[in-house]
Amino acid sequence: METQAVTPMKPLWRQLAWWSLAFPIVMVVALVRHDLSLLNWIHVLSGALWTGADLFMGFVLGPVLRLLEIRVRTAVITYLVPRTLLYFPMVSLTTGTAGWFLANWLGFMNPAHPRYDWIIAALVLVVVMTVLGLGFLLPNSLRIWFELRKAAPDRERIVRINRINIWLAGLQGVMQIAIIAVMARLVM
């Protein structure tokens, strides 16, 4: 195990993607104004960014990281983890919450509605992805962050935890593709 310390990092709060707080703020504005168009816009935008990031992490970044030597892999992880700690929860929670309100406002939550089954399918996928994200990916990212803050971080542990996160992001990517199919069906 390598014991050399990593370069000192900025405080976590300076590395977070603070701009991602705009997503729930816009959603709240849409909800307060009961603005269907704005709510739909933020739902689609945050959903597209969540989906794109999941697909990138799981199917592009994951395979690339596997090819890198551990020192370089750790450097990429060191840069990436704090920037995703706020981003992923904000886009995922905004997408799901805005979708829930849209479904209610449009009457899709009525069991008699012809698209009700598709809404339930979307709800199940969003719940599973949210549990994976907030219950596993986020805590693993925090474990990585705390390990990186140590004077002598265990790079093997960081890579091992990140490997799990990349795999989970890939699983979420598959579910994202499934939810795109569901959403495409809903607008038909």
C-alpha positions in Angstrom: 0.0 0.0 0.0 1.3 3.4 -0.9 1.5 5.9 2.0 2.4 9.1 0.3 -0.2 11.8 1.0 -2.2 13.4 -1.7 -1.9 17.1 -2.5 -3.9 19.2 0.0 -7.4 19.8 -1.1 -9.7 22.8 -0.9 -12.3 22.5 1.7 -15.3 20.5 0.6 -17.7 23.4 0.6 -15.5 25.1 -2.0 -15.6 22.1 -4.4 -19.4 21.4 -4.3 -21.4 22.1 -7.4 -23.4 24.9 -5.8 -25.0 25.9 -9.1 -27.0 22.6 -8.9 -29.1 24.2 -6.1 -30.8 26.1 -9.0 -32.7 23.0 -9.9 -34.8 22.6 -6.7 -35.1 26.4 -6.5 -36.7 26.6 -9.9 -38.9 23.6 -9.1 -40.1 25.4 -5.9 -40.9 28.5 -7.9 -42.8 26.4 -10.4 -44.8 24.7 -7.6 -45.6 28.0 -5.8 -46.7 29.6 -9.1 -48.5 26.4 -10.1 -46.6 26.9 -13.4 -47.1 23.6 -15.4 -44.7 24.7 -18.2 -41.9 25.7 -15.8 -42.4 22.6 -13.8 -42.2 20.4 -16.9 -39.1 22.3 -18.1 -37.2 21.7 -14.9 -38.3 18.1 -14.8 -37.1 17.4 -18.3 -33.8 19.4 -17.8 -32.9 17.9 -14.5 -33.9 14.4 -15.8 -31.7 14.8 -18.9 -28.7 16.0 -16.8 -29.2 13.1 -14.3 -29.6 10.6 -17.1 -26.6 11.9 -19.0 -24.4 12.0 -16.0 -25.4 8.5 -15.0 -24.7 7.1 -18.4 -21.4 8.9 -18.7 -20.3 7.7 -15.2 -21.3 4.1 -15.8 -20.5 3.5 -19.4 -17.7 6.0 -20.3 -15.8 7.0 -17.1 -16.0 3.5 -15.5 -14.2 1.7 -18.3 -11.7 4.5 -18.6 -10.9 4.4 -14.9 -10.3 0.7 -15.0 -7.5 1.3 -17.5 -5.7 3.9 -15.5 -2.9 3.2 -12.9 -4.1 3.6 -9.4 -2.3 6.9 -8.8 -4.0 8.6 -11.8 -7.3 6.9 -11.0 -7.2 8.3 -7.4 -6.4 11.8 -8.8 -9.5 11.6 -11.1 -11.6 10.4 -8.2 -10.3 13.1 -5.9 -11.4 15.8 -8.4 -14.7 14.1 -9.3 -16.2 13.0 -5.9 -16.7 16.4 -4.3 -18.2 17.9 -7.4 -20.9 15.1 -7.6 -21.8 15.1 -3.9 -24.4 17.9 -4.3 -25.0 17.6 -8.1 -26.5 14.1 -8.1 -28.9 14.5 -5.2 -30.1 17.8 -6.5 -30.9 16.7 -10.1 -32.3 13.3 -9.0 -34.5 14.7 -6.2 -35.7 17.5 -8.5 -36.5 15.1 -11.3 -38.5 12.7 -9.1 -40.3 15.4 -7.2 -41.2 17.5 -10.2 -42.3 14.3 -12.0 -44.6 13.4 -9.1 -46.2 16.8 -9.1 -46.6 16.8 -12.9 -48.3 13.4 -12.7 -50.7 14.7 -10.1 -51.4 17.9 -11.8 -52.1 16.1 -15.1 -54.3 13.5 -13.5 -52.0 10.6 -14.3 -52.1 9.4 -10.6 -55.8 8.4 -11.0 -55.9 4.6 -11.3 -58.6 5.0 -14.0 -56.2 7.1 -16.2 -55.0 5.1 -19.3 -51.4 6.0 -18.6 -51.5 5.1 -14.9 -49.5 1.9 -15.3 -46.7 3.8 -17.1 -46.6 6.3 -14.2 -46.3 3.5 -11.7 -43.5 2.0 -13.7 -41.7 5.4 -13.8 -42.3 5.8 -10.0 -40.8 2.4 -9.3 -37.7 3.2 -11.4 -37.3 6.6 -9.8 -37.7 5.2 -6.3 -35.1 2.4 -6.9 -32.7 4.9 -8.5 -33.1 7.4 -5.6 -32.5 4.7 -3.0 -29.4 3.5 -4.9 -28.2 7.1 -5.2 -28.9 8.4 -1.7 -28.6 5.1 0.1 -25.4 3.7 -1.6 -23.7 6.0 -4.0 -23.8 9.1 -1.8 -22.5 7.3 1.4 -19.8 5.6 -0.7 -18.8 9.0 -2.1 -18.6 10.4 1.4 -16.4 7.4 2.4 -14.1 8.2 -0.5 -14.0 11.8 0.5 -13.1 11.1 4.1 -10.4 8.6 3.0 -8.9 11.2 0.7 -8.7 13.7 3.6 -6.4 11.4 5.5 -2.7 12.1 5.6 -2.1 8.7 4.1 -5.2 7.7 2.2 -5.6 4.0 1.3 -5.7 4.3 -2.5 -6.8 0.6 -2.8 -9.8 1.3 -0.6 -10.7 4.4 -2.6 -10.5 2.5 -5.9 -12.5 -0.4 -4.4 -15.3 1.9 -3.2 -15.3 3.8 -6.4 -15.5 0.6 -8.4 -18.7 -0.2 -6.6 -20.0 3.4 -7.4 -19.1 3.0 -11.0 -21.0 -0.3 -11.2 -24.0 1.2 -9.4 -23.9 4.2 -11.8 -24.0 1.7 -14.7 -27.0 0.0 -13.1 -28.6 3.3 -12.8 -27.7 4.0 -16.4 -29.7 0.9 -17.4 -32.6 2.1 -15.4 -32.3 5.5 -16.9 -32.6 4.0 -20.4 -35.7 2.1 -19.1 -37.3 5.3 -17.7 -36.6 7.1 -21.1 -38.6 4.3 -22.7 -41.4 4.8 -20.2 -41.3 8.6 -20.6 -41.4 8.2 -24.4 -44.5 6.0 -24.0 -46.1 8.6 -21.8 -45.9 11.4 -24.3 -47.3 9.2 -27.1 
